[in-house]
Amino acid sequence: MSTTTTASLRSRRVVVTGLGAVTPIGLDVPSFWDAAIRGVSGAAPITRFDATTFATTFACELKGFDPLTAMDRKLARRLDRFAQYAMAAANEAIAHAGIDTNTLSDAERALMGVMIGSGQGGMQTFQTQAESHLTEGHDRISPFFVPMIIPDIAGAMVAMQHGLRGPNHCVVSACATGNDNLMSALDSIRAGRADVMVVGGSEAAITQLGLGGFGSARALSTRNDAPTLASRPCDLSRDGFVLGEGAAVLVVELAEHAEARGATILAELAGVGAACDAYHLTAPHPEGLGARLAMEAALRDAGVALDAVDAINLHGTSTPLGDAAECRAVRAVFGARTDAMITTSTKGMTGHMLGAAGAAEAVLSILSMVHGVVPPTINVDAQDPECDVPLAANHAIARTVRVAMSNAFGFGGHNTSVIFTAAGLSNVL
């Protein structure tokens, strides 16, 4: 692509006008933000099934979620939890953006799309249907089995509910899924394929298979005696992540479109960068090579100088290798500027929401800009010297945030960074 063409595409500014979330610490955006600022942990013993024989017996489950607030009972029975979560978050985001989808013209519907990804899709459905197949035979498999497990069905259902006929697909890239869908939505609007995108991630992997699989990979904390203290990003005693679930969705749209309809602009989605470690199945590159490349690419795409970035929401899952590698990458990118920023990992509170993590942390990054507060990284008793970054340890920090970066990295070496700038901030070079 020529420089002229690239510049032309980037001249189509993309802004955020709506937020939605269902998370382990809040079932809507206001409660999510309030709990995050207060440093509330969503970790507790698993209630959905008997986990007493597992090495890890706790997780960050959604508490009190009722799918009937987002859909009727018949539809709820035909959707896996991950799709239910996505629809609830999307409904909130669309309403928050001030869009009445009942009044859209056909032309407007054709330019409003959906991209909601999931790292694993319908895990509960897969497990229960496999059990039915093994115990009762293949003729007992539900006719809804396939549409219930495929990751793209969440976005498809949101589109059906709201009559949105624009671009509709999902990117699946493990725990980078949320950010990668933001990247795809940004590209679609810049290219003129859409004016508005409903975008994010959703996950519901707290199942016997999910818990057992991550446990066998030795990825999970086994701090069963103190679940709320288990997710401890950048702490010297961290021993793995805590499995989380939920969904987060953003409405992003062409700036001119938002301005024309009088929308409240929360932030600008200024740039995205992606790279691959090309190193290992599950472990990050020791020096965070892919993470560094992704952050550098995001800065270039956004046209943002190093000294303009105020805050970074780290991927920071609370694994010994991952947190250290990411912090090395931050230092490699920002150098001495690192000490002037504030970083945080909100997974200490939500656990690792997998394919929903990037979108949930994008929501928190934007709210940090809106409210001038960076949520805390909880459970930091002794910061690991290998995680040498300024951390919002244990307490929220009041801070003017004009430029925020949010990182999301996934198994397979996927690395994606997104950059948001404050509404009305058009030049940060």
KAVEN-V834480 format. One record per residue. RES is the residue in one letter. BURIAL is b if it has 9 or more other C-alpha atoms within 8 Angstrom, else e. D_CENTER is the distance of its C-alpha to the mean C-alpha in Angstrom with 1 decimal. Layout:
# KAVEN-V834480
res=RES burial=BURIAL d_center=D_CENTER
res=RES burial=BURIAL d_center=D_CENTER
This chain:
# KAVEN-V834480
res=M burial=e d_center=29.2
res=S burial=e d_center=31.5
res=T burial=e d_center=30.7
res=T burial=e d_center=32.1
res=T burial=e d_center=29.9
res=T burial=b d_center=26.7
res=A burial=e d_center=27.7
res=S burial=e d_center=28.4
res=L burial=b d_center=25.0
res=R burial=e d_center=23.4
res=S burial=e d_center=25.8
res=R burial=b d_center=23.9
res=R burial=b d_center=21.7
res=V burial=b d_center=18.4
res=V burial=b d_center=17.3
res=V burial=b d_center=14.9
res=T burial=b d_center=16.9
res=G burial=b d_center=14.9
res=L burial=b d_center=12.0
res=G burial=b d_center=11.5
res=A burial=b d_center=9.9
res=V burial=b d_center=11.4
res=T burial=b d_center=10.7
res=P burial=b d_center=13.2
res=I burial=b d_center=14.5
res=G burial=b d_center=14.8
res=L burial=b d_center=15.0
res=D burial=b d_center=14.7
res=V burial=b d_center=13.5
res=P burial=e d_center=16.9
res=S burial=b d_center=17.0
res=F burial=b d_center=13.4
res=W burial=b d_center=14.5
res=D burial=e d_center=17.9
res=A burial=b d_center=17.0
res=A burial=b d_center=14.7
res=I burial=b d_center=17.6
res=R burial=b d_center=20.1
res=G burial=b d_center=18.4
res=V burial=b d_center=18.4
res=S burial=b d_center=17.4
res=G burial=b d_center=16.3
res=A burial=b d_center=18.0
res=A burial=b d_center=21.2
res=P burial=e d_center=23.4
res=I burial=b d_center=22.2
res=T burial=e d_center=23.9
res=R burial=e d_center=23.0
res=F burial=e d_center=25.4
res=D burial=e d_center=27.9
res=A burial=b d_center=26.1
res=T burial=e d_center=29.2
res=T burial=e d_center=30.1
res=F burial=b d_center=26.8
res=A burial=e d_center=26.4
res=T burial=b d_center=23.4
res=T burial=b d_center=24.1
res=F burial=b d_center=21.2
res=A burial=b d_center=17.4
res=C burial=b d_center=15.0
res=E burial=b d_center=15.9
res=L burial=b d_center=15.5
res=K burial=e d_center=18.8
res=G burial=e d_center=20.9
res=F burial=e d_center=18.7
res=D burial=e d_center=21.2
res=P burial=b d_center=20.3
res=L burial=e d_center=23.6
res=T burial=e d_center=22.2
res=A burial=b d_center=20.3
res=M burial=e d_center=22.8
res=D burial=e d_center=26.3
res=R burial=e d_center=27.3
res=K burial=e d_center=28.3
res=L burial=e d_center=25.0
res=A burial=b d_center=23.2
res=R burial=e d_center=25.5
res=R burial=e d_center=24.5
res=L burial=b d_center=20.8
res=D burial=b d_center=18.8
res=R burial=b d_center=16.7
res=F burial=b d_center=13.4
res=A burial=b d_center=15.0
res=Q burial=b d_center=16.3
res=Y burial=b d_center=13.1
res=A burial=b d_center=11.8
res=M burial=b d_center=15.1
res=A burial=b d_center=15.2
res=A burial=b d_center=12.1
res=A burial=b d_center=13.4
res=N burial=b d_center=16.8
res=E burial=b d_center=15.9
res=A burial=b d_center=14.2
res=I burial=b d_center=17.3
res=A burial=b d_center=19.6
res=H burial=b d_center=18.2
res=A burial=b d_center=18.7
res=G burial=e d_center=22.3
res=I burial=e d_center=22.5
res=D burial=e d_center=25.0
res=T burial=e d_center=24.4
res=N burial=e d_center=27.8
res=T burial=e d_center=29.6
res=L burial=b d_center=28.0
res=S burial=e d_center=30.6
res=D burial=e d_center=30.5
res=A burial=e d_center=30.0
res=E burial=e d_center=27.0
res=R burial=b d_center=25.5
res=A burial=b d_center=26.0
res=L burial=b d_center=23.9
res=M burial=b d_center=20.9
res=G burial=b d_center=18.4
res=V burial=b d_center=15.3
res=M burial=b d_center=12.6
res=I burial=b d_center=10.2
res=G burial=b d_center=9.5
res=S burial=b d_center=9.8
res=G burial=b d_center=10.5
res=Q burial=b d_center=13.7
res=G burial=b d_center=14.6
res=G burial=b d_center=17.4
res=M burial=b d_center=18.1
res=Q burial=b d_center=20.3
res=T burial=b d_center=22.2
res=F burial=b d_center=22.8
res=Q burial=b d_center=24.2
res=T burial=e d_center=26.4
res=Q burial=b d_center=27.7
res=A burial=e d_center=28.6
res=E burial=e d_center=30.5
res=S burial=b d_center=32.3
res=H burial=b d_center=33.3
res=L burial=e d_center=34.6
res=T burial=e d_center=36.6
res=E burial=e d_center=37.7
res=G burial=b d_center=37.6
res=H burial=e d_center=35.8
res=D burial=e d_center=37.3
res=R burial=e d_center=35.2
res=I burial=b d_center=31.9
res=S burial=e d_center=30.3
res=P burial=e d_center=30.5
res=F burial=e d_center=26.9
res=F burial=b d_center=25.8
res=V burial=e d_center=24.5
res=P burial=e d_center=22.7
res=M burial=b d_center=21.1
res=I burial=b d_center=19.6
res=I burial=b d_center=18.6
res=P burial=b d_center=14.9
res=D burial=b d_center=15.8
res=I burial=b d_center=17.6
res=A burial=b d_center=14.8
res=G burial=b d_center=14.9
res=A burial=b d_center=18.6
res=M burial=b d_center=19.2
res=V burial=b d_center=17.5
res=A burial=b d_center=19.8
res=M burial=e d_center=22.7
res=Q burial=e d_center=22.4
res=H burial=e d_center=22.3
res=G burial=e d_center=24.5
res=L burial=b d_center=22.2
res=R burial=b d_center=23.9
res=G burial=b d_center=22.1
res=P burial=b d_center=20.0
res=N burial=b d_center=18.1
res=H burial=b d_center=16.5
res=C burial=b d_center=13.3
res=V burial=b d_center=12.4
res=V burial=b d_center=12.1
res=S burial=b d_center=11.6
res=A burial=b d_center=10.8
res=C burial=b d_center=7.9
res=A burial=b d_center=7.7
res=T burial=b d_center=7.2
res=G burial=b d_center=4.3
res=N burial=b d_center=6.3
res=D burial=b d_center=9.4
res=N burial=b d_center=9.4
res=L burial=b d_center=9.3
res=M burial=b d_center=12.1
res=S burial=b d_center=13.9
res=A burial=b d_center=14.0
res=L burial=b d_center=15.3
res=D burial=e d_center=17.8
res=S burial=b d_center=19.0
res=I burial=b d_center=19.7
res=R burial=b d_center=21.4
res=A burial=e d_center=23.5
res=G burial=e d_center=24.6
res=R burial=b d_center=23.4
res=A burial=b d_center=21.7
res=D burial=b d_center=21.9
res=V burial=b d_center=18.9
res=M burial=b d_center=15.7
res=V burial=b d_center=13.5
res=V burial=b d_center=10.1
res=G burial=b d_center=6.7
res=G burial=b d_center=5.8
res=S burial=b d_center=7.9
res=E burial=b d_center=9.7
res=A burial=b d_center=13.1
res=A burial=b d_center=14.5
res=I burial=b d_center=16.6
res=T burial=b d_center=19.8
res=Q burial=e d_center=22.8
res=L burial=e d_center=21.8
res=G burial=b d_center=18.3
res=L burial=b d_center=19.7
res=G burial=b d_center=22.7
res=G burial=e d_center=21.1
res=F burial=b d_center=18.8
res=G burial=b d_center=21.9
res=S burial=e d_center=24.2
res=A burial=e d_center=22.1
res=R burial=e d_center=22.6
res=A burial=b d_center=18.9
res=L burial=b d_center=18.9
res=S burial=b d_center=20.6
res=T burial=b d_center=23.9
res=R burial=b d_center=24.6
res=N burial=b d_center=25.7
res=D burial=e d_center=28.1
res=A burial=e d_center=25.6
res=P burial=b d_center=22.1
res=T burial=b d_center=21.0
res=L burial=e d_center=22.0
res=A burial=b d_center=20.4
res=S burial=b d_center=17.0
res=R burial=b d_center=18.5
res=P burial=b d_center=16.7
res=C burial=b d_center=19.4
res=D burial=b d_center=22.1
res=L burial=b d_center=25.2
res=S burial=e d_center=25.2
res=R burial=b d_center=21.7
res=D burial=b d_center=22.1
res=G burial=b d_center=18.8
res=F burial=b d_center=15.5
res=V burial=b d_center=15.3
res=L burial=b d_center=13.8
res=G burial=b d_center=11.5
res=E burial=b d_center=10.5
res=G burial=b d_center=9.5
res=A burial=b d_center=7.6
res=A burial=b d_center=6.5
res=V burial=b d_center=8.4
res=L burial=b d_center=10.1
res=V burial=b d_center=13.7
res=V burial=b d_center=14.6
res=E burial=b d_center=18.3
res=L burial=b d_center=21.2
res=A burial=b d_center=22.5
res=E burial=e d_center=26.0
res=H burial=b d_center=24.9
res=A burial=b d_center=23.2
res=E burial=e d_center=26.2
res=A burial=e d_center=28.7
res=R burial=e d_center=27.4
res=G burial=e d_center=27.3
res=A burial=b d_center=23.6
res=T burial=e d_center=22.2
res=I burial=b d_center=20.1
res=L burial=b d_center=17.4
res=A burial=b d_center=16.6
res=E burial=b d_center=17.0
res=L burial=b d_center=14.4
res=A burial=b d_center=16.9
res=G burial=b d_center=16.0
res=V burial=b d_center=13.9
res=G burial=b d_center=15.2
res=A burial=b d_center=14.9
res=A burial=b d_center=17.2
res=C burial=b d_center=18.2
res=D burial=b d_center=19.8
res=A burial=e d_center=22.3
res=Y burial=e d_center=23.3
res=H burial=b d_center=22.4
res=L burial=e d_center=21.0
res=T burial=e d_center=18.8
res=A burial=b d_center=19.8
res=P burial=b d_center=18.6
res=H burial=b d_center=21.4
res=P burial=e d_center=23.4
res=E burial=e d_center=23.4
res=G burial=b d_center=19.8
res=L burial=b d_center=21.3
res=G burial=b d_center=18.4
res=A burial=b d_center=16.2
res=R burial=b d_center=19.1
res=L burial=b d_center=19.7
res=A burial=b d_center=16.1
res=M burial=b d_center=16.4
res=E burial=b d_center=19.9
res=A burial=b d_center=19.1
res=A burial=b d_center=16.6
res=L burial=b d_center=19.4
res=R burial=b d_center=21.8
res=D burial=b d_center=20.0
res=A burial=b d_center=19.5
res=G burial=b d_center=23.0
res=V burial=b d_center=22.1
res=A burial=b d_center=24.4
res=L burial=e d_center=23.6
res=D burial=e d_center=25.2
res=A burial=b d_center=23.3
res=V burial=b d_center=19.9
res=D burial=b d_center=19.9
res=A burial=b d_center=16.8
res=I burial=b d_center=14.0
res=N burial=b d_center=10.9
res=L burial=b d_center=11.6
res=H burial=b d_center=9.7
res=G burial=b d_center=12.6
res=T burial=b d_center=12.5
res=S burial=b d_center=16.1
res=T burial=b d_center=17.8
res=P burial=b d_center=21.1
res=L burial=b d_center=20.6
res=G burial=b d_center=17.0
res=D burial=b d_center=17.1
res=A burial=b d_center=20.5
res=A burial=b d_center=19.8
res=E burial=b d_center=16.9
res=C burial=b d_center=19.2
res=R burial=b d_center=22.1
res=A burial=b d_center=20.1
res=V burial=b d_center=19.4
res=R burial=b d_center=23.2
res=A burial=e d_center=24.1
res=V burial=b d_center=22.4
res=F burial=b d_center=23.3
res=G burial=e d_center=26.5
res=A burial=e d_center=28.3
res=R burial=b d_center=25.9
res=T burial=b d_center=23.4
res=D burial=e d_center=25.7
res=A burial=e d_center=25.4
res=M burial=b d_center=21.6
res=I burial=b d_center=19.7
res=T burial=b d_center=16.7
res=T burial=b d_center=14.7
res=S burial=b d_center=12.3
res=T burial=b d_center=11.1
res=K burial=b d_center=10.7
res=G burial=b d_center=14.4
res=M burial=b d_center=13.9
res=T burial=b d_center=11.1
res=G burial=b d_center=11.7
res=H burial=b d_center=9.5
res=M burial=b d_center=7.3
res=L burial=b d_center=7.5
res=G burial=b d_center=6.3
res=A burial=b d_center=4.0
res=A burial=b d_center=3.0
res=G burial=b d_center=2.2
res=A burial=b d_center=2.6
res=A burial=b d_center=4.1
res=E burial=b d_center=5.4
res=A burial=b d_center=6.4
res=V burial=b d_center=8.1
res=L burial=b d_center=9.8
res=S burial=b d_center=10.8
res=I burial=b d_center=12.4
res=L burial=b d_center=14.0
res=S burial=b d_center=15.4
res=M burial=b d_center=17.1
res=V burial=e d_center=18.4
res=H burial=e d_center=19.8
res=G burial=b d_center=20.7
res=V burial=b d_center=19.2
res=V burial=b d_center=16.9
res=P burial=b d_center=15.6
res=P burial=b d_center=17.2
res=T burial=b d_center=16.6
res=I burial=b d_center=18.7
res=N burial=b d_center=21.2
res=V burial=b d_center=22.4
res=D burial=e d_center=26.1
res=A burial=e d_center=26.9
res=Q burial=b d_center=24.6
res=D burial=b d_center=25.0
res=P burial=e d_center=27.1
res=E burial=e d_center=25.1
res=C burial=b d_center=22.1
res=D burial=b d_center=24.1
res=V burial=b d_center=21.9
res=P burial=b d_center=22.4
res=L burial=e d_center=20.2
res=A burial=b d_center=19.7
res=A burial=b d_center=21.2
res=N burial=b d_center=21.6
res=H burial=b d_center=21.9
res=A burial=b d_center=20.1
res=I burial=b d_center=21.7
res=A burial=e d_center=23.0
res=R burial=e d_center=22.4
res=T burial=e d_center=22.7
res=V burial=b d_center=19.6
res=R burial=b d_center=20.4
res=V burial=b d_center=18.1
res=A burial=b d_center=14.7
res=M burial=b d_center=12.8
res=S burial=b d_center=9.3
res=N burial=b d_center=9.2
res=A burial=b d_center=7.5
res=F burial=b d_center=10.4
res=G burial=b d_center=11.4
res=F burial=b d_center=14.8
res=G burial=b d_center=17.2
res=G burial=b d_center=16.7
res=H burial=b d_center=13.8
res=N burial=b d_center=12.8
res=T burial=b d_center=11.0
res=S burial=b d_center=11.2
res=V burial=b d_center=10.9
res=I burial=b d_center=13.5
res=F burial=b d_center=14.1
res=T burial=b d_center=17.7
res=A burial=b d_center=19.5
res=A burial=b d_center=21.0
res=G burial=e d_center=24.3
res=L burial=e d_center=23.8
res=S burial=e d_center=25.0
res=N burial=e d_center=26.3
res=V burial=e d_center=25.0
res=L burial=e d_center=27.1
